Amino acid sequence: MWHLYKGGDITIQGPSVLVRKKVGDNLSLSANYYEDMISSASIDVKLSASPYHETRRQESVAADYLHGKSTYSAGFITSKEPDYKANTEYFAVSQ
């Protein structure tokens, strides 16, 4: 998939690829790659006509397990920008 947003003198676009595999009757595994390429300019950059470009890359892996009427989900997400890195681990239960 290719995502695109344009508005307020900013453009955000990039690819997203999701792969999901069913393993048995109750388990699915997934992996995702998502990229934001940002093109914009702050007011001081606009006045000097210098564009701003940055790319954020996000990768994730997850598992979903169905037991009765409940779904147990767990995963890990990592997101990297030129000046910032974030890691997220999660676990969720839904009915």
PyMOL Python script that loads the backbone (N, CA, C, O; Angstrom):
from pymol import cmd

cmd.read_pdbstr("""\
ATOM      1  N   MET A   1       0.845  -1.166   0.000  1.00  0.00           N
ATOM      2  CA  MET A   1       0.000   0.000   0.000  1.00  0.00           C
ATOM      3  C   MET A   1       0.898   1.238   0.000  1.00  0.00           C
ATOM      4  O   MET A   1       2.001   1.220   0.546  1.00  0.00           O
ATOM      5  N   TRP A   2       0.416   2.294  -0.609  1.00  0.00           N
ATOM      6  CA  TRP A   2       1.109   3.585  -0.593  1.00  0.00           C
ATOM      7  C   TRP A   2       0.188   4.598   0.070  1.00  0.00           C
ATOM      8  O   TRP A   2      -0.947   4.769  -0.374  1.00  0.00           O
ATOM      9  N   HIS A   3       0.642   5.272   1.116  1.00  0.00           N
ATOM     10  CA  HIS A   3      -0.190   6.279   1.776  1.00  0.00           C
ATOM     11  C   HIS A   3       0.294   7.671   1.388  1.00  0.00           C
ATOM     12  O   HIS A   3       1.479   7.879   1.123  1.00  0.00           O
ATOM     13  N   LEU A   4      -0.642   8.625   1.358  1.00  0.00           N
ATOM     14  CA  LEU A   4      -0.322   9.988   0.943  1.00  0.00           C
ATOM     15  C   LEU A   4      -1.226  10.971   1.667  1.00  0.00           C
ATOM     16  O   LEU A   4      -2.445  10.801   1.697  1.00  0.00           O
ATOM     17  N   TYR A   5      -0.617  12.005   2.253  1.00  0.00           N
ATOM     18  CA  TYR A   5      -1.355  13.107   2.865  1.00  0.00           C
ATOM     19  C   TYR A   5      -0.733  14.401   2.364  1.00  0.00           C
ATOM     20  O   TYR A   5       0.488  14.559   2.382  1.00  0.00           O
ATOM     21  N   LYS A   6      -1.579  15.330   1.917  1.00  0.00           N
ATOM     22  CA  LYS A   6      -1.125  16.667   1.533  1.00  0.00           C
ATOM     23  C   LYS A   6      -2.039  17.685   2.186  1.00  0.00           C
ATOM     24  O   LYS A   6      -3.262  17.580   2.094  1.00  0.00           O
ATOM     25  N   GLY A   7      -1.452  18.665   2.843  1.00  0.00           N
ATOM     26  CA  GLY A   7      -2.240  19.720   3.464  1.00  0.00           C
ATOM     27  C   GLY A   7      -1.359  20.625   4.290  1.00  0.00           C
ATOM     28  O   GLY A   7      -0.373  20.173   4.874  1.00  0.00           O
ATOM     29  N   GLY A   8      -1.705  21.908   4.346  1.00  0.00           N
ATOM     30  CA  GLY A   8      -0.962  22.853   5.168  1.00  0.00           C
ATOM     31  C   GLY A   8       0.507  22.942   4.800  1.00  0.00           C
ATOM     32  O   GLY A   8       1.358  23.039   5.685  1.00  0.00           O
ATOM     33  N   ASP A   9       0.821  22.911   3.516  1.00  0.00           N
ATOM     34  CA  ASP A   9       2.210  22.984   3.039  1.00  0.00           C
ATOM     35  C   ASP A   9       3.070  21.820   3.520  1.00  0.00           C
ATOM     36  O   ASP A   9       4.282  21.963   3.674  1.00  0.00           O
ATOM     37  N   ILE A  10       2.449  20.677   3.755  1.00  0.00           N
ATOM     38  CA  ILE A  10       3.196  19.490   4.159  1.00  0.00           C
ATOM     39  C   ILE A  10       2.720  18.306   3.323  1.00  0.00           C
ATOM     40  O   ILE A  10       1.532  18.183   3.026  1.00  0.00           O
ATOM     41  N   THR A  11       3.641  17.453   2.954  1.00  0.00           N
ATOM     42  CA  THR A  11       3.324  16.216   2.249  1.00  0.00           C
ATOM     43  C   THR A  11       3.952  15.063   3.015  1.00  0.00           C
ATOM     44  O   THR A  11       5.146  15.081   3.314  1.00  0.00           O
ATOM     45  N   ILE A  12       3.139  14.058   3.332  1.00  0.00           N
ATOM     46  CA  ILE A  12       3.618  12.853   4.005  1.00  0.00           C
ATOM     47  C   ILE A  12       3.200  11.680   3.135  1.00  0.00           C
ATOM     48  O   ILE A  12       2.025  11.530   2.799  1.00  0.00           O
ATOM     49  N   GLN A  13       4.171  10.851   2.774  1.00  0.00           N
ATOM     50  CA  GLN A  13       3.850   9.709   1.931  1.00  0.00           C
ATOM     51  C   GLN A  13       4.849   8.591   2.163  1.00  0.00           C
ATOM     52  O   GLN A  13       5.928   8.806   2.714  1.00  0.00           O
ATOM     53  N   GLY A  14       4.474   7.395   1.735  1.00  0.00           N
ATOM     54  CA  GLY A  14       5.404   6.283   1.841  1.00  0.00           C
ATOM     55  C   GLY A  14       4.713   4.946   1.740  1.00  0.00           C
ATOM     56  O   GLY A  14       3.486   4.869   1.670  1.00  0.00           O
ATOM     57  N   PRO A  15       5.514   3.886   1.731  1.00  0.00           N
ATOM     58  CA  PRO A  15       4.966   2.542   1.601  1.00  0.00           C
ATOM     59  C   PRO A  15       4.598   1.933   2.950  1.00  0.00           C
ATOM     60  O   PRO A  15       5.123   2.321   3.994  1.00  0.00           O
ATOM     61  N   SER A  16       3.692   0.977   2.901  1.00  0.00           N
ATOM     62  CA  SER A  16       3.375   0.134   4.044  1.00  0.00           C
ATOM     63  C   SER A  16       3.150  -1.276   3.521  1.00  0.00           C
ATOM     64  O   SER A  16       2.359  -1.489   2.602  1.00  0.00           O
ATOM     65  N   VAL A  17       3.850  -2.234   4.109  1.00  0.00           N
ATOM     66  CA  VAL A  17       3.724  -3.627   3.694  1.00  0.00           C
ATOM     67  C   VAL A  17       3.381  -4.452   4.927  1.00  0.00           C
ATOM     68  O   VAL A  17       4.102  -4.412   5.924  1.00  0.00           O
ATOM     69  N   LEU A  18       2.282  -5.200   4.860  1.00  0.00           N
ATOM     70  CA  LEU A  18       1.846  -6.063   5.954  1.00  0.00           C
ATOM     71  C   LEU A  18       1.804  -7.496   5.455  1.00  0.00           C
ATOM     72  O   LEU A  18       1.214  -7.785   4.414  1.00  0.00           O
ATOM     73  N   VAL A  19       2.441  -8.401   6.213  1.00  0.00           N
ATOM     74  CA  VAL A  19       2.405  -9.828   5.910  1.00  0.00           C
ATOM     75  C   VAL A  19       1.822 -10.526   7.129  1.00  0.00           C
ATOM     76  O   VAL A  19       2.298 -10.339   8.249  1.00  0.00           O
ATOM     77  N   ARG A  20       0.793 -11.329   6.906  1.00  0.00           N
ATOM     78  CA  ARG A  20       0.159 -12.069   8.001  1.00  0.00           C
ATOM     79  C   ARG A  20       0.064 -13.533   7.602  1.00  0.00           C
ATOM     80  O   ARG A  20      -0.289 -13.854   6.467  1.00  0.00           O
ATOM     81  N   LYS A  21       0.382 -14.424   8.546  1.00  0.00           N
ATOM     82  CA  LYS A  21       0.348 -15.858   8.292  1.00  0.00           C
ATOM     83  C   LYS A  21      -0.439 -16.559   9.387  1.00  0.00           C
ATOM     84  O   LYS A  21      -0.152 -16.404  10.573  1.00  0.00           O
ATOM     85  N   LYS A  22      -1.431 -17.330   8.974  1.00  0.00           N
ATOM     86  CA  LYS A  22      -2.193 -18.145   9.915  1.00  0.00           C
ATOM     87  C   LYS A  22      -1.392 -19.406  10.217  1.00  0.00           C
ATOM     88  O   LYS A  22      -0.899 -20.075   9.309  1.00  0.00           O
ATOM     89  N   VAL A  23      -1.269 -19.720  11.503  1.00  0.00           N
ATOM     90  CA  VAL A  23      -0.540 -20.905  11.945  1.00  0.00           C
ATOM     91  C   VAL A  23      -1.513 -21.745  12.761  1.00  0.00           C
ATOM     92  O   VAL A  23      -1.808 -21.408  13.908  1.00  0.00           O
ATOM     93  N   GLY A  24      -2.000 -22.805  12.200  1.00  0.00           N
ATOM     94  CA  GLY A  24      -2.994 -23.620  12.892  1.00  0.00           C
ATOM     95  C   GLY A  24      -4.342 -22.924  12.909  1.00  0.00           C
ATOM     96  O   GLY A  24      -4.594 -22.012  12.122  1.00  0.00           O
ATOM     97  N   ASP A  25      -5.203 -23.362  13.810  1.00  0.00           N
ATOM     98  CA  ASP A  25      -6.561 -22.819  13.875  1.00  0.00           C
ATOM     99  C   ASP A  25      -6.676 -21.550  14.717  1.00  0.00           C
ATOM    100  O   ASP A  25      -7.604 -20.766  14.517  1.00  0.00           O
ATOM    101  N   ASN A  26      -5.751 -21.335  15.653  1.00  0.00           N
ATOM    102  CA  ASN A  26      -5.932 -20.263  16.635  1.00  0.00           C
ATOM    103  C   ASN A  26      -4.848 -19.188  16.650  1.00  0.00           C
ATOM    104  O   ASN A  26      -4.954 -18.233  17.420  1.00  0.00           O
ATOM    105  N   LEU A  27      -3.833 -19.312  15.840  1.00  0.00           N
ATOM    106  CA  LEU A  27      -2.691 -18.403  15.933  1.00  0.00           C
ATOM    107  C   LEU A  27      -2.416 -17.740  14.585  1.00  0.00           C
ATOM    108  O   LEU A  27      -2.471 -18.388  13.540  1.00  0.00           O
ATOM    109  N   SER A  28      -2.120 -16.445  14.623  1.00  0.00           N
ATOM    110  CA  SER A  28      -1.636 -15.755  13.426  1.00  0.00           C
ATOM    111  C   SER A  28      -0.434 -14.894  13.804  1.00  0.00           C
ATOM    112  O   SER A  28      -0.378 -14.313  14.887  1.00  0.00           O
ATOM    113  N   LEU A  29       0.518 -14.829  12.887  1.00  0.00           N
ATOM    114  CA  LEU A  29       1.725 -14.032  13.065  1.00  0.00           C
ATOM    115  C   LEU A  29       1.748 -12.964  11.983  1.00  0.00           C
ATOM    116  O   LEU A  29       1.310 -13.203  10.858  1.00  0.00           O
ATOM    117  N   SER A  30       2.258 -11.786  12.324  1.00  0.00           N
ATOM    118  CA  SER A  30       2.301 -10.716  11.327  1.00  0.00           C
ATOM    119  C   SER A  30       3.579  -9.903  11.476  1.00  0.00           C
ATOM    120  O   SER A  30       4.193  -9.846  12.541  1.00  0.00           O
ATOM    121  N   ALA A  31       3.953  -9.278  10.367  1.00  0.00           N
ATOM    122  CA  ALA A  31       5.085  -8.354  10.334  1.00  0.00           C
ATOM    123  C   ALA A  31       4.683  -7.185   9.448  1.00  0.00           C
ATOM    124  O   ALA A  31       4.001  -7.366   8.440  1.00  0.00           O
ATOM    125  N   ASN A  32       5.110  -5.975   9.832  1.00  0.00           N
ATOM    126  CA  ASN A  32       4.735  -4.782   9.088  1.00  0.00           C
ATOM    127  C   ASN A  32       5.939  -3.862   8.933  1.00  0.00           C
ATOM    128  O   ASN A  32       6.747  -3.711   9.849  1.00  0.00           O
ATOM    129  N   TYR A  33       6.043  -3.249   7.752  1.00  0.00           N
ATOM    130  CA  TYR A  33       7.025  -2.193   7.498  1.00  0.00           C
ATOM    131  C   TYR A  33       6.249  -0.969   7.042  1.00  0.00           C
ATOM    132  O   TYR A  33       5.411  -1.061   6.145  1.00  0.00           O
ATOM    133  N   TYR A  34       6.523   0.175   7.652  1.00  0.00           N
ATOM    134  CA  TYR A  34       5.790   1.409   7.364  1.00  0.00           C
ATOM    135  C   TYR A  34       6.794   2.547   7.306  1.00  0.00           C
ATOM    136  O   TYR A  34       7.666   2.654   8.168  1.00  0.00           O
ATOM    137  N   GLU A  35       6.677   3.388   6.301  1.00  0.00           N
ATOM    138  CA  GLU A  35       7.625   4.490   6.136  1.00  0.00           C
ATOM    139  C   GLU A  35       6.877   5.790   5.866  1.00  0.00           C
ATOM    140  O   GLU A  35       5.971   5.837   5.034  1.00  0.00           O
ATOM    141  N   ASP A  36       7.267   6.843   6.582  1.00  0.00           N
ATOM    142  CA  ASP A  36       6.758   8.199   6.348  1.00  0.00           C
ATOM    143  C   ASP A  36       7.883   9.031   5.771  1.00  0.00           C
ATOM    144  O   ASP A  36       8.927   9.195   6.403  1.00  0.00           O
ATOM    145  N   MET A  37       7.682   9.553   4.587  1.00  0.00           N
ATOM    146  CA  MET A  37       8.628  10.513   4.018  1.00  0.00           C
ATOM    147  C   MET A  37       7.942  11.873   4.078  1.00  0.00           C
ATOM    148  O   MET A  37       6.919  12.089   3.428  1.00  0.00           O
ATOM    149  N   ILE A  38       8.509  12.787   4.858  1.00  0.00           N
ATOM    150  CA  ILE A  38       7.884  14.082   5.113  1.00  0.00           C
ATOM    151  C   ILE A  38       8.618  15.166   4.333  1.00  0.00           C
ATOM    152  O   ILE A  38       9.844  15.260   4.384  1.00  0.00           O
ATOM    153  N   SER A  39       7.865  15.971   3.621  1.00  0.00           N
ATOM    154  CA  SER A  39       8.399  17.145   2.924  1.00  0.00           C
ATOM    155  C   SER A  39       7.609  18.351   3.408  1.00  0.00           C
ATOM    156  O   SER A  39       6.385  18.391   3.282  1.00  0.00           O
ATOM    157  N   SER A  40       8.310  19.327   3.958  1.00  0.00           N
ATOM    158  CA  SER A  40       7.630  20.491   4.514  1.00  0.00           C
ATOM    159  C   SER A  40       8.642  21.612   4.692  1.00  0.00           C
ATOM    160  O   SER A  40       9.789  21.526   4.254  1.00  0.00           O
ATOM    161  N   ALA A  41       8.180  22.659   5.345  1.00  0.00           N
ATOM    162  CA  ALA A  41       9.065  23.763   5.697  1.00  0.00           C
ATOM    163  C   ALA A  41       8.420  24.565   6.814  1.00  0.00           C
ATOM    164  O   ALA A  41       7.219  24.834   6.785  1.00  0.00           O
ATOM    165  N   SER A  42       9.230  24.946   7.803  1.00  0.00           N
ATOM    166  CA  SER A  42       8.740  25.858   8.828  1.00  0.00           C
ATOM    167  C   SER A  42       8.785  27.269   8.256  1.00  0.00           C
ATOM    168  O   SER A  42       9.334  27.474   7.174  1.00  0.00           O
ATOM    169  N   ILE A  43       8.225  28.234   8.955  1.00  0.00           N
ATOM    170  CA  ILE A  43       8.139  29.593   8.414  1.00  0.00           C
ATOM    171  C   ILE A  43       9.516  30.176   8.123  1.00  0.00           C
ATOM    172  O   ILE A  43       9.696  30.849   7.108  1.00  0.00           O
ATOM    173  N   ASP A  44      10.499  29.928   9.003  1.00  0.00           N
ATOM    174  CA  ASP A  44      11.842  30.459   8.742  1.00  0.00           C
ATOM    175  C   ASP A  44      12.493  29.752   7.559  1.00  0.00           C
ATOM    176  O   ASP A  44      13.254  30.363   6.809  1.00  0.00           O
ATOM    177  N   VAL A  45      12.197  28.472   7.393  1.00  0.00           N
ATOM    178  CA  VAL A  45      12.729  27.749   6.243  1.00  0.00           C
ATOM    179  C   VAL A  45      12.056  28.236   4.968  1.00  0.00           C
ATOM    180  O   VAL A  45      12.713  28.351   3.933  1.00  0.00           O
ATOM    181  N   LYS A  46      10.749  28.526   5.023  1.00  0.00           N
ATOM    182  CA  LYS A  46      10.029  29.020   3.845  1.00  0.00           C
ATOM    183  C   LYS A  46      10.603  30.351   3.362  1.00  0.00           C
ATOM    184  O   LYS A  46      10.738  30.569   2.158  1.00  0.00           O
ATOM    185  N   LEU A  47      10.938  31.233   4.291  1.00  0.00           N
ATOM    186  CA  LEU A  47      11.458  32.542   3.909  1.00  0.00           C
ATOM    187  C   LEU A  47      12.809  32.440   3.217  1.00  0.00           C
ATOM    188  O   LEU A  47      13.121  33.253   2.347  1.00  0.00           O
ATOM    189  N   SER A  48      13.607  31.459   3.590  1.00  0.00           N
ATOM    190  CA  SER A  48      14.909  31.292   2.938  1.00  0.00           C
ATOM    191  C   SER A  48      14.854  30.252   1.821  1.00  0.00           C
ATOM    192  O   SER A  48      15.878  29.933   1.217  1.00  0.00           O
ATOM    193  N   ALA A  49      13.669  29.728   1.548  1.00  0.00           N
ATOM    194  CA  ALA A  49      13.432  28.795   0.436  1.00  0.00           C
ATOM    195  C   ALA A  49      14.221  27.497   0.566  1.00  0.00           C
ATOM    196  O   ALA A  49      14.676  26.939  -0.433  1.00  0.00           O
ATOM    197  N   SER A  50      14.381  27.022   1.787  1.00  0.00           N
ATOM    198  CA  SER A  50      15.059  25.747   2.008  1.00  0.00           C
ATOM    199  C   SER A  50      14.038  24.694   2.418  1.00  0.00           C
ATOM    200  O   SER A  50      13.415  24.825   3.471  1.00  0.00           O
ATOM    201  N   PRO A  51      13.856  23.665   1.619  1.00  0.00           N
ATOM    202  CA  PRO A  51      12.877  22.633   1.968  1.00  0.00           C
ATOM    203  C   PRO A  51      13.374  21.737   3.103  1.00  0.00           C
ATOM    204  O   PRO A  51      14.571  21.664   3.380  1.00  0.00           O
ATOM    205  N   TYR A  52      12.434  21.063   3.746  1.00  0.00           N
ATOM    206  CA  TYR A  52      12.714  20.149   4.845  1.00  0.00           C
ATOM    207  C   TYR A  52      12.254  18.754   4.437  1.00  0.00           C
ATOM    208  O   TYR A  52      11.124  18.577   3.982  1.00  0.00           O
ATOM    209  N   HIS A  53      13.127  17.770   4.598  1.00  0.00           N
ATOM    210  CA  HIS A  53      12.788  16.385   4.282  1.00  0.00           C
ATOM    211  C   HIS A  53      13.245  15.496   5.432  1.00  0.00           C
ATOM    212  O   HIS A  53      14.337  15.678   5.972  1.00  0.00           O
ATOM    213  N   GLU A  54      12.406  14.537   5.803  1.00  0.00           N
ATOM    214  CA  GLU A  54      12.757  13.589   6.849  1.00  0.00           C
ATOM    215  C   GLU A  54      12.027  12.283   6.588  1.00  0.00           C
ATOM    216  O   GLU A  54      10.923  12.283   6.044  1.00  0.00           O
ATOM    217  N   THR A  55      12.637  11.176   6.973  1.00  0.00           N
ATOM    218  CA  THR A  55      12.008   9.868   6.804  1.00  0.00           C
ATOM    219  C   THR A  55      11.952   9.152   8.143  1.00  0.00           C
ATOM    220  O   THR A  55      12.948   9.080   8.863  1.00  0.00           O
ATOM    221  N   ARG A  56      10.781   8.623   8.470  1.00  0.00           N
ATOM    222  CA  ARG A  56      10.590   7.793   9.664  1.00  0.00           C
ATOM    223  C   ARG A  56      10.301   6.378   9.191  1.00  0.00           C
ATOM    224  O   ARG A  56       9.471   6.165   8.307  1.00  0.00           O
ATOM    225  N   ARG A  57      10.989   5.417   9.785  1.00  0.00           N
ATOM    226  CA  ARG A  57      10.779   4.015   9.434  1.00  0.00           C
ATOM    227  C   ARG A  57      10.278   3.263  10.658  1.00  0.00           C
ATOM    228  O   ARG A  57      10.824   3.391  11.754  1.00  0.00           O
ATOM    229  N   GLN A  58       9.228   2.478  10.447  1.00  0.00           N
ATOM    230  CA  GLN A  58       8.643   1.709  11.546  1.00  0.00           C
ATOM    231  C   GLN A  58       8.534   0.250  11.124  1.00  0.00           C
ATOM    232  O   GLN A  58       8.084  -0.058  10.021  1.00  0.00           O
ATOM    233  N   GLU A  59       8.951  -0.638  12.013  1.00  0.00           N
ATOM    234  CA  GLU A  59       8.852  -2.074  11.780  1.00  0.00           C
ATOM    235  C   GLU A  59       8.170  -2.699  12.985  1.00  0.00           C
ATOM    236  O   GLU A  59       8.377  -2.267  14.119  1.00  0.00           O
ATOM    237  N   SER A  60       7.352  -3.721  12.736  1.00  0.00           N
ATOM    238  CA  SER A  60       6.671  -4.372  13.849  1.00  0.00           C
ATOM    239  C   SER A  60       6.470  -5.854  13.568  1.00  0.00           C
ATOM    240  O   SER A  60       6.401  -6.290  12.419  1.00  0.00           O
ATOM    241  N   VAL A  61       6.379  -6.608  14.649  1.00  0.00           N
ATOM    242  CA  VAL A  61       6.018  -8.023  14.600  1.00  0.00           C
ATOM    243  C   VAL A  61       4.949  -8.244  15.659  1.00  0.00           C
ATOM    244  O   VAL A  61       4.951  -7.584  16.698  1.00  0.00           O
ATOM    245  N   ALA A  62       4.032  -9.179  15.395  1.00  0.00           N
ATOM    246  CA  ALA A  62       2.940  -9.407  16.339  1.00  0.00           C
ATOM    247  C   ALA A  62       2.442 -10.840  16.232  1.00  0.00           C
ATOM    248  O   ALA A  62       2.655 -11.524  15.231  1.00  0.00           O
ATOM    249  N   ALA A  63       1.774 -11.269  17.290  1.00  0.00           N
ATOM    250  CA  ALA A  63       1.116 -12.571  17.323  1.00  0.00           C
ATOM    251  C   ALA A  63      -0.269 -12.372  17.925  1.00  0.00           C
ATOM    252  O   ALA A  63      -0.435 -11.633  18.896  1.00  0.00           O
ATOM    253  N   ASP A  64      -1.257 -13.034  17.342  1.00  0.00           N
ATOM    254  CA  ASP A  64      -2.631 -13.016  17.851  1.00  0.00           C
ATOM    255  C   ASP A  64      -3.067 -14.454  18.079  1.00  0.00           C
ATOM    256  O   ASP A  64      -2.944 -15.300  17.194  1.00  0.00           O
ATOM    257  N   TYR A  65      -3.582 -14.722  19.281  1.00  0.00           N
ATOM    258  CA  TYR A  65      -4.018 -16.069  19.639  1.00  0.00           C
ATOM    259  C   TYR A  65      -5.484 -16.022  20.049  1.00  0.00           C
ATOM    260  O   TYR A  65      -5.858 -15.268  20.947  1.00  0.00           O
ATOM    261  N   LEU A  66      -6.303 -16.819  19.396  1.00  0.00           N
ATOM    262  CA  LEU A  66      -7.736 -16.889  19.686  1.00  0.00           C
ATOM    263  C   LEU A  66      -7.997 -18.075  20.600  1.00  0.00           C
ATOM    264  O   LEU A  66      -7.653 -19.211  20.274  1.00  0.00           O
ATOM    265  N   HIS A  67      -8.621 -17.795  21.772  1.00  0.00           N
ATOM    266  CA  HIS A  67      -8.974 -18.846  22.728  1.00  0.00           C
ATOM    267  C   HIS A  67     -10.413 -18.604  23.170  1.00  0.00           C
ATOM    268  O   HIS A  67     -10.685 -17.667  23.920  1.00  0.00           O
ATOM    269  N   GLY A  68     -11.324 -19.440  22.710  1.00  0.00           N
ATOM    270  CA  GLY A  68     -12.738 -19.224  22.993  1.00  0.00           C
ATOM    271  C   GLY A  68     -13.200 -17.936  22.342  1.00  0.00           C
ATOM    272  O   GLY A  68     -13.058 -17.755  21.133  1.00  0.00           O
ATOM    273  N   LYS A  69     -13.757 -17.034  23.154  1.00  0.00           N
ATOM    274  CA  LYS A  69     -14.202 -15.736  22.644  1.00  0.00           C
ATOM    275  C   LYS A  69     -13.163 -14.636  22.863  1.00  0.00           C
ATOM    276  O   LYS A  69     -13.424 -13.468  22.574  1.00  0.00           O
ATOM    277  N   SER A  70     -12.003 -15.001  23.365  1.00  0.00           N
ATOM    278  CA  SER A  70     -10.961 -14.014  23.668  1.00  0.00           C
ATOM    279  C   SER A  70      -9.824 -14.080  22.653  1.00  0.00           C
ATOM    280  O   SER A  70      -9.464 -15.149  22.161  1.00  0.00           O
ATOM    281  N   THR A  71      -9.274 -12.908  22.357  1.00  0.00           N
ATOM    282  CA  THR A  71      -8.082 -12.814  21.511  1.00  0.00           C
ATOM    283  C   THR A  71      -6.959 -12.206  22.342  1.00  0.00           C
ATOM    284  O   THR A  71      -7.114 -11.134  22.927  1.00  0.00           O
ATOM    285  N   TYR A  72      -5.840 -12.896  22.385  1.00  0.00           N
ATOM    286  CA  TYR A  72      -4.654 -12.428  23.083  1.00  0.00           C
ATOM    287  C   TYR A  72      -3.661 -11.953  22.030  1.00  0.00           C
ATOM    288  O   TYR A  72      -3.319 -12.696  21.110  1.00  0.00           O
ATOM    289  N   SER A  73      -3.204 -10.725  22.166  1.00  0.00           N
ATOM    290  CA  SER A  73      -2.287 -10.142  21.188  1.00  0.00           C
ATOM    291  C   SER A  73      -1.024  -9.657  21.888  1.00  0.00           C
ATOM    292  O   SER A  73      -1.079  -9.104  22.987  1.00  0.00           O
ATOM    293  N   ALA A  74       0.106  -9.872  21.239  1.00  0.00           N
ATOM    294  CA  ALA A  74       1.382  -9.380  21.755  1.00  0.00           C
ATOM    295  C   ALA A  74       2.232  -8.959  20.568  1.00  0.00           C
ATOM    296  O   ALA A  74       2.150  -9.542  19.487  1.00  0.00           O
ATOM    297  N   GLY A  75       3.049  -7.938  20.788  1.00  0.00           N
ATOM    298  CA  GLY A  75       3.879  -7.496  19.680  1.00  0.00           C
ATOM    299  C   GLY A  75       4.971  -6.542  20.103  1.00  0.00           C
ATOM    300  O   GLY A  75       5.074  -6.142  21.263  1.00  0.00           O
ATOM    301  N   PHE A  76       5.781  -6.191  19.124  1.00  0.00           N
ATOM    302  CA  PHE A  76       6.900  -5.276  19.317  1.00  0.00           C
ATOM    303  C   PHE A  76       6.951  -4.332  18.123  1.00  0.00           C
ATOM    304  O   PHE A  76       6.835  -4.766  16.977  1.00  0.00           O
ATOM    305  N   ILE A  77       7.126  -3.037  18.395  1.00  0.00           N
ATOM    306  CA  ILE A  77       7.208  -2.011  17.354  1.00  0.00           C
ATOM    307  C   ILE A  77       8.478  -1.197  17.587  1.00  0.00           C
ATOM    308  O   ILE A  77       8.769  -0.797  18.714  1.00  0.00           O
ATOM    309  N   THR A  78       9.223  -0.960  16.528  1.00  0.00           N
ATOM    310  CA  THR A  78      10.371  -0.063  16.607  1.00  0.00           C
ATOM    311  C   THR A  78      10.209   1.023  15.551  1.00  0.00           C
ATOM    312  O   THR A  78       9.848   0.741  14.409  1.00  0.00           O
ATOM    313  N   SER A  79      10.474   2.253  15.937  1.00  0.00           N
ATOM    314  CA  SER A  79      10.319   3.400  15.051  1.00  0.00           C
ATOM    315  C   SER A  79      11.594   4.231  15.103  1.00  0.00           C
ATOM    316  O   SER A  79      12.087   4.560  16.182  1.00  0.00           O
ATOM    317  N   LYS A  80      12.128   4.570  13.922  1.00  0.00           N
ATOM    318  CA  LYS A  80      13.395   5.303  13.862  1.00  0.00           C
ATOM    319  C   LYS A  80      13.250   6.541  12.992  1.00  0.00           C
ATOM    320  O   LYS A  80      12.740   6.481  11.873  1.00  0.00           O
ATOM    321  N   GLU A  81      13.711   7.666  13.535  1.00  0.00           N
ATOM    322  CA  GLU A  81      13.817   8.927  12.808  1.00  0.00           C
ATOM    323  C   GLU A  81      15.274   9.371  12.908  1.00  0.00           C
ATOM    324  O   GLU A  81      16.028   8.808  13.702  1.00  0.00           O
ATOM    325  N   PRO A  82      15.683  10.354  12.132  1.00  0.00           N
ATOM    326  CA  PRO A  82      17.083  10.788  12.225  1.00  0.00           C
ATOM    327  C   PRO A  82      17.504  11.224  13.631  1.00  0.00           C
ATOM    328  O   PRO A  82      18.664  11.051  14.005  1.00  0.00           O
ATOM    329  N   ASP A  83      16.580  11.787  14.412  1.00  0.00           N
ATOM    330  CA  ASP A  83      16.935  12.301  15.733  1.00  0.00           C
ATOM    331  C   ASP A  83      16.190  11.617  16.880  1.00  0.00           C
ATOM    332  O   ASP A  83      16.220  12.107  18.009  1.00  0.00           O
ATOM    333  N   TYR A  84      15.519  10.488  16.607  1.00  0.00           N
ATOM    334  CA  TYR A  84      14.717   9.869  17.656  1.00  0.00           C
ATOM    335  C   TYR A  84      14.508   8.396  17.348  1.00  0.00           C
ATOM    336  O   TYR A  84      14.372   8.006  16.188  1.00  0.00           O
ATOM    337  N   LYS A  85      14.482   7.578  18.400  1.00  0.00           N
ATOM    338  CA  LYS A  85      14.198   6.155  18.257  1.00  0.00           C
ATOM    339  C   LYS A  85      13.240   5.748  19.367  1.00  0.00           C
ATOM    340  O   LYS A  85      13.423   6.132  20.523  1.00  0.00           O
ATOM    341  N   ALA A  86      12.217   4.970  19.019  1.00  0.00           N
ATOM    342  CA  ALA A  86      11.247   4.518  20.014  1.00  0.00           C
ATOM    343  C   ALA A  86      10.995   3.027  19.839  1.00  0.00           C
ATOM    344  O   ALA A  86      10.925   2.524  18.717  1.00  0.00           O
ATOM    345  N   ASN A  87      10.859   2.327  20.964  1.00  0.00           N
ATOM    346  CA  ASN A  87      10.496   0.914  20.963  1.00  0.00           C
ATOM    347  C   ASN A  87       9.260   0.731  21.829  1.00  0.00           C
ATOM    348  O   ASN A  87       9.154   1.318  22.906  1.00  0.00           O
ATOM    349  N   THR A  88       8.334  -0.081  21.356  1.00  0.00           N
ATOM    350  CA  THR A  88       7.102  -0.337  22.094  1.00  0.00           C
ATOM    351  C   THR A  88       6.843  -1.833  22.135  1.00  0.00           C
ATOM    352  O   THR A  88       6.900  -2.512  21.110  1.00  0.00           O
ATOM    353  N   GLU A  89       6.560  -2.338  23.321  1.00  0.00           N
ATOM    354  CA  GLU A  89       6.109  -3.716  23.487  1.00  0.00           C
ATOM    355  C   GLU A  89       4.679  -3.646  23.986  1.00  0.00           C
ATOM    356  O   GLU A  89       4.345  -2.768  24.782  1.00  0.00           O
ATOM    357  N   TYR A  90       3.831  -4.555  23.532  1.00  0.00           N
ATOM    358  CA  TYR A  90       2.444  -4.506  23.990  1.00  0.00           C
ATOM    359  C   TYR A  90       1.849  -5.895  24.139  1.00  0.00           C
ATOM    360  O   TYR A  90       2.272  -6.861  23.503  1.00  0.00           O
ATOM    361  N   PHE A  91       0.857  -5.949  25.002  1.00  0.00           N
ATOM    362  CA  PHE A  91       0.063  -7.155  25.211  1.00  0.00           C
ATOM    363  C   PHE A  91      -1.371  -6.697  25.430  1.00  0.00           C
ATOM    364  O   PHE A  91      -1.618  -5.756  26.185  1.00  0.00           O
ATOM    365  N   ALA A  92      -2.310  -7.356  24.776  1.00  0.00           N
ATOM    366  CA  ALA A  92      -3.713  -6.952  24.893  1.00  0.00           C
ATOM    367  C   ALA A  92      -4.605  -8.178  24.894  1.00  0.00           C
ATOM    368  O   ALA A  92      -4.279  -9.215  24.316  1.00  0.00           O
ATOM    369  N   VAL A  93      -5.738  -8.031  25.559  1.00  0.00           N
ATOM    370  CA  VAL A  93      -6.769  -9.066  25.566  1.00  0.00           C
ATOM    371  C   VAL A  93      -8.065  -8.403  25.146  1.00  0.00           C
ATOM    372  O   VAL A  93      -8.420  -7.342  25.660  1.00  0.00           O
ATOM    373  N   SER A  94      -8.774  -9.026  24.211  1.00  0.00           N
ATOM    374  CA  SER A  94     -10.069  -8.486  23.791  1.00  0.00           C
ATOM    375  C   SER A  94     -11.084  -9.612  23.695  1.00  0.00           C
ATOM    376  O   SER A  94     -10.736 -10.775  23.494  1.00  0.00           O
ATOM    377  N   GLN A  95     -12.357  -9.235  23.846  1.00  0.00           N
ATOM    378  CA  GLN A  95     -13.450 -10.201  23.778  1.00  0.00           C
ATOM    379  C   GLN A  95     -14.512  -9.710  22.861  1.00  0.00           C
ATOM    380  O   GLN A  95     -15.522 -10.387  22.669  1.00  0.00           O
TER     381      GLN A  95
END
""", "prot")
cmd.dss("prot")
cmd.show_as("cartoon", "prot")
cmd.util.cbc("prot")
cmd.orient("prot")
